[in-house]
Amino acid sequence: MYLQEFTLPGAGWEEGYLSPVDNPEMKRTCYTSFYPFRIFPQKQLDTLRFEPVTFLYGGNGSGKTTLLNLIAERLQVKRGARYNRSAFFSDYAAACRYEALRLTDEIREQSRMITSDDVFDYLLDLRCLNDGVDQRREDLLAEYQEERYASFRMKSLDDYEKLKRNNDAKRMSGSNYVKHHVMANVPVKSNGQSAFGFFTEHIRENALYLLDEPENSLAADLQMELSQFLENAARFYHCQFIIATHSPFLLAMKHCRIYDLDAVPVQAKRWTELENVRTYFDFFNSHRADFE
């Protein structure tokens, strides 16, 4: 485990920053957003203590993604997608404190934050890549027809590549000509399978990972498979995960800590105590007879 504790600045520091007592004229009144100020004091959240796997649970606007962004900013963890920030975000993150163990430069370099936007961009890249291959395949088929029936005579070394293509067209079938000159499509998978592949491809041993709603794009069976993958990565490959999620399939992971950001004060709970999980339980329990 690398990150042990993360402490937020607190209400006193926030008010002192926004309305300096020693210089009242410096009061920051020209801004329409003070994000991420005034989110966590009202939740009475001071310090988070982490396990190898820690979940941040809560509804939209509860602050779970903001916490991940603050941790990533403070620890300088690599990330891909842009995120919501304000003129005060860097100062707020700098005022946060943390305790870490074995968080070396090498570990920091391998660590990263992964969001649903990163996964979406990956899926979009796969689709664009395959679309490009399909277009190239059509172009080559038209080229094959032209070369196969063209009369061609090599006049200089500059025509060597042209000669090779002409000979290929005359000795190959159309499908073999296309296969010979174009890369194969990326293996066709569902969005869910491709999204799951993103995590198995990008998560490596000995690193800290901040995951923002990794269940997006994953069906229930793949969420359970992802849960097992993350649990094994933490147990056997020295990874630490801090995960913002609603998914009961992830929250049911063994030997984890779950913070309920909808509760005031924020507190650690068992997964079966969470409102979202109880809603699922009550729904299926009310339809118990349908399963018998």
C-alpha positions as CSV (number, residue, x, y, z in Angstrom):
1,M,0.0,0.0,0.0
2,Y,1.3,3.5,-0.9
3,L,-1.1,6.2,0.1
4,Q,-2.1,5.9,3.8
5,E,-4.0,9.1,4.6
6,F,-5.2,12.2,2.8
7,T,-6.3,15.2,4.8
8,L,-8.4,18.1,3.4
9,P,-7.6,21.8,4.4
10,G,-10.7,22.3,6.6
11,A,-13.3,25.0,7.0
12,G,-11.0,27.4,8.8
13,W,-8.4,27.4,6.1
14,E,-11.1,27.8,3.4
15,E,-12.6,30.9,5.0
16,G,-9.1,32.3,5.7
17,Y,-8.2,31.8,2.0
18,L,-11.4,33.3,0.6
19,S,-11.6,36.2,3.2
20,P,-8.2,37.0,4.6
21,V,-8.5,38.5,8.1
22,D,-5.3,40.5,7.8
23,N,-6.4,42.1,4.6
24,P,-10.2,42.2,4.1
25,E,-9.9,44.1,0.8
26,M,-8.4,40.9,-0.6
27,K,-11.7,39.1,-0.2
28,R,-12.3,37.1,-3.4
29,T,-15.7,38.4,-4.6
30,C,-15.2,38.6,-8.4
31,Y,-15.6,34.8,-9.0
32,T,-18.8,32.9,-9.8
33,S,-17.3,29.5,-8.8
34,F,-15.2,28.7,-5.8
35,Y,-14.8,25.0,-6.6
36,P,-13.7,22.9,-4.8
37,F,-14.2,25.1,-1.8
38,R,-17.3,24.6,0.5
39,I,-17.9,21.0,-0.5
40,F,-16.3,18.9,2.2
41,P,-16.7,21.0,5.4
42,Q,-20.5,20.7,5.2
43,K,-19.9,16.9,5.0
44,Q,-17.7,17.1,8.1
45,L,-15.0,15.3,6.1
46,D,-11.5,15.8,7.3
47,T,-9.2,12.8,6.7
48,L,-9.5,9.7,4.5
49,R,-7.6,6.6,5.5
50,F,-6.9,4.0,2.9
51,E,-6.7,0.3,2.4
52,P,-5.2,-1.5,-0.6
53,V,-8.7,-1.0,-2.1
54,T,-10.8,2.0,-1.0
55,F,-14.1,3.0,-2.5
56,L,-15.7,6.4,-2.6
57,Y,-19.4,6.0,-2.9
58,G,-22.1,8.7,-3.3
59,G,-24.6,10.2,-5.7
60,N,-23.9,12.8,-8.4
61,G,-22.4,15.9,-6.8
62,S,-21.3,14.1,-3.6
63,G,-17.7,15.0,-4.2
64,K,-16.2,11.5,-5.0
65,T,-14.7,12.6,-8.4
66,T,-13.5,15.8,-6.8
67,L,-11.6,13.8,-4.2
68,L,-10.0,11.7,-6.8
69,N,-9.0,14.9,-8.8
70,L,-7.5,16.4,-5.6
71,I,-5.5,13.3,-4.8
72,A,-4.2,13.1,-8.4
73,E,-3.3,16.8,-8.4
74,R,-1.6,16.7,-5.0
75,L,0.4,13.5,-5.7
76,Q,1.1,14.5,-9.4
77,V,-0.4,11.3,-10.7
78,K,-0.5,11.0,-14.5
79,R,-3.8,11.3,-16.2
80,G,-5.2,11.5,-19.7
81,A,-8.6,13.2,-19.9
82,R,-9.1,16.9,-18.9
83,Y,-11.2,17.6,-15.8
84,N,-13.3,20.3,-14.2
85,R,-11.2,22.8,-12.3
86,S,-11.3,26.4,-11.2
87,A,-8.8,29.2,-10.6
88,F,-8.5,27.9,-7.0
89,F,-8.1,24.2,-7.6
90,S,-4.3,24.1,-7.5
91,D,-4.1,26.2,-4.3
92,Y,-6.7,24.0,-2.7
93,A,-4.9,20.8,-3.7
94,A,-1.6,22.2,-2.4
95,A,-3.1,22.8,1.0
96,C,-4.1,19.1,1.3
97,R,-1.8,16.9,3.3
98,Y,-1.0,13.2,2.9
99,E,0.9,10.4,4.4
100,A,2.5,7.8,2.1
101,L,4.7,4.8,2.4
102,R,7.1,3.7,-0.4
103,L,5.6,6.2,-2.8
104,T,8.9,6.5,-4.8
105,D,9.4,8.4,-8.0
106,E,9.2,5.1,-9.8
107,I,5.8,4.3,-8.3
108,R,4.5,7.7,-9.1
109,E,5.7,7.3,-12.7
110,Q,3.7,4.1,-13.1
111,S,0.6,5.3,-11.2
112,R,-2.3,7.0,-13.0
113,M,-5.8,8.2,-12.8
114,I,-8.3,6.5,-15.2
115,T,-11.7,8.1,-15.9
116,S,-14.7,7.0,-18.0
117,D,-13.5,9.7,-20.6
118,D,-10.2,7.8,-21.0
119,V,-12.2,4.6,-21.7
120,F,-14.5,6.3,-24.1
121,D,-11.6,7.8,-26.0
122,Y,-10.0,4.4,-26.3
123,L,-13.3,2.9,-27.7
124,L,-13.5,5.8,-30.1
125,D,-9.9,5.2,-31.3
126,L,-10.7,1.5,-31.9
127,R,-13.7,2.5,-34.0
128,C,-11.8,5.1,-36.0
129,L,-9.0,2.6,-36.6
130,N,-11.3,0.0,-37.9
131,D,-13.2,2.6,-40.1
132,G,-9.8,3.6,-41.6
133,V,-8.9,0.0,-42.3
134,D,-12.3,-0.7,-43.9
135,Q,-11.8,2.4,-46.2
136,R,-8.3,1.3,-47.1
137,R,-9.6,-2.2,-48.0
138,E,-12.2,-0.7,-50.4
139,D,-9.5,1.4,-52.0
140,L,-7.2,-1.6,-52.5
141,L,-9.9,-3.7,-54.0
142,A,-10.5,-0.9,-56.6
143,E,-6.7,-0.8,-57.2
144,Y,-6.6,-4.6,-57.7
145,Q,-9.1,-4.4,-60.5
146,E,-7.2,-1.6,-62.2
147,E,-3.8,-3.3,-61.8
148,R,-5.0,-6.8,-62.8
149,Y,-6.1,-5.8,-66.2
150,A,-3.6,-3.0,-66.9
151,S,-0.8,-3.4,-69.3
152,F,2.4,-2.2,-67.6
153,R,6.0,-1.9,-68.7
154,M,8.8,-0.9,-66.3
155,K,10.7,2.1,-67.7
156,S,13.0,2.9,-64.7
157,L,13.7,1.9,-61.1
158,D,11.2,4.4,-60.0
159,D,8.5,2.0,-61.4
160,Y,9.7,-0.9,-59.2
161,E,6.9,-0.6,-56.6
162,K,4.4,-0.2,-59.3
163,L,5.7,-3.3,-61.0
164,K,5.4,-5.3,-57.8
165,R,1.8,-4.3,-57.3
166,N,1.0,-5.1,-60.9
167,N,2.5,-8.6,-60.6
168,D,0.7,-9.1,-57.2
169,A,-2.6,-8.3,-58.9
170,K,-2.0,-10.7,-61.7
171,R,-1.0,-13.7,-59.5
172,M,-3.3,-13.1,-56.5
173,S,-7.1,-13.2,-55.9
174,G,-8.7,-10.0,-54.9
175,S,-9.1,-11.0,-51.3
176,N,-5.4,-12.1,-51.1
177,Y,-4.3,-8.9,-52.7
178,V,-6.1,-6.9,-50.1
179,K,-4.9,-9.0,-47.2
180,H,-1.3,-8.7,-48.4
181,H,-1.4,-4.9,-48.6
182,V,-3.5,-3.8,-45.6
183,M,-3.3,-4.5,-41.9
184,A,-6.1,-6.6,-40.4
185,N,-8.9,-5.0,-38.5
186,V,-8.6,-4.7,-34.7
187,P,-10.4,-7.8,-33.4
188,V,-14.1,-7.1,-33.2
189,K,-15.4,-7.0,-29.6
190,S,-18.4,-5.4,-27.9
191,N,-17.9,-2.0,-26.2
192,G,-17.9,-3.8,-22.8
193,Q,-15.3,-6.3,-23.8
194,S,-13.1,-3.5,-25.2
195,A,-13.6,-1.4,-22.1
196,F,-12.6,-4.3,-19.9
197,G,-9.5,-4.8,-22.1
198,F,-8.6,-1.2,-21.5
199,F,-8.2,-1.9,-17.8
200,T,-6.3,-5.1,-18.2
201,E,-4.0,-3.4,-20.7
202,H,-3.3,-0.2,-18.6
203,I,-3.1,-1.5,-15.1
204,R,0.4,-2.8,-14.2
205,E,1.9,-4.0,-11.0
206,N,3.5,-1.8,-8.3
207,A,1.4,1.3,-8.8
208,L,-1.4,3.5,-7.3
209,Y,-4.5,3.8,-9.5
210,L,-7.4,6.3,-9.1
211,L,-10.4,5.0,-11.0
212,D,-13.5,7.1,-11.6
213,E,-16.6,5.0,-12.2
214,P,-14.8,2.2,-14.0
215,E,-18.1,0.3,-14.3
216,N,-19.3,2.5,-17.2
217,S,-19.7,0.6,-20.4
218,L,-19.5,-2.7,-18.5
219,A,-22.3,-5.2,-18.2
220,A,-22.9,-6.9,-14.9
221,D,-20.8,-10.0,-15.7
222,L,-17.9,-7.8,-16.8
223,Q,-18.2,-5.7,-13.7
224,M,-17.8,-8.8,-11.6
225,E,-14.8,-9.9,-13.7
226,L,-13.3,-6.4,-13.2
227,S,-13.8,-6.7,-9.5
228,Q,-11.9,-10.0,-9.4
229,F,-9.1,-8.5,-11.6
230,L,-8.7,-5.5,-9.3
231,E,-8.8,-7.7,-6.2
232,N,-6.1,-9.9,-7.6
233,A,-4.0,-6.9,-8.7
234,A,-4.1,-5.5,-5.1
235,R,-3.5,-8.8,-3.5
236,F,-0.8,-10.3,-5.6
237,Y,0.8,-7.5,-7.7
238,H,1.2,-4.7,-5.1
239,C,-1.4,-2.3,-6.6
240,Q,-3.4,0.1,-4.6
241,F,-6.8,1.3,-5.8
242,I,-9.0,4.3,-4.9
243,I,-12.2,4.0,-6.8
244,A,-15.3,6.2,-7.2
245,T,-18.3,4.0,-8.0
246,H,-22.0,3.2,-7.7
247,S,-21.6,-0.4,-8.7
248,P,-22.7,-3.0,-6.2
249,F,-20.6,-5.6,-8.0
250,L,-17.5,-3.6,-7.2
251,L,-18.6,-2.5,-3.8
252,A,-19.0,-6.2,-2.7
253,M,-15.2,-6.7,-3.0
254,K,-13.7,-8.3,0.1
255,H,-11.2,-6.6,2.4
256,C,-11.9,-3.1,1.2
257,R,-12.9,0.2,2.9
258,I,-16.0,2.1,1.6
259,Y,-16.6,5.8,2.4
260,D,-20.3,6.9,2.0
261,L,-20.1,10.5,0.8
262,D,-23.8,10.9,1.0
263,A,-23.7,10.5,4.8
264,V,-23.1,13.5,7.1
265,P,-20.6,13.1,8.6
266,V,-18.9,11.0,5.9
267,Q,-18.2,7.6,7.3
268,A,-17.0,4.1,6.4
269,K,-19.8,1.6,5.9
270,R,-20.3,-2.0,4.8
271,W,-21.5,-2.3,1.2
272,T,-24.8,-3.8,2.4
273,E,-25.6,-0.6,4.3
274,L,-25.3,1.7,1.2
275,E,-28.6,3.2,-0.1
276,N,-28.0,2.2,-3.7
277,V,-27.3,-1.4,-2.7
278,R,-30.3,-1.5,-0.5
279,T,-32.5,-0.3,-3.4
280,Y,-31.3,-3.2,-5.5
281,F,-31.9,-5.6,-2.6
282,D,-35.4,-4.3,-1.9
283,F,-36.3,-4.5,-5.6
284,F,-35.2,-8.1,-6.1
285,N,-36.6,-9.1,-2.7
286,S,-40.0,-7.8,-3.8
287,H,-39.8,-10.0,-6.9
288,R,-38.5,-13.1,-5.1
289,A,-41.5,-15.1,-6.2
290,D,-40.6,-14.5,-9.8
291,F,-37.3,-16.3,-9.4
292,E,-38.8,-19.4,-7.7
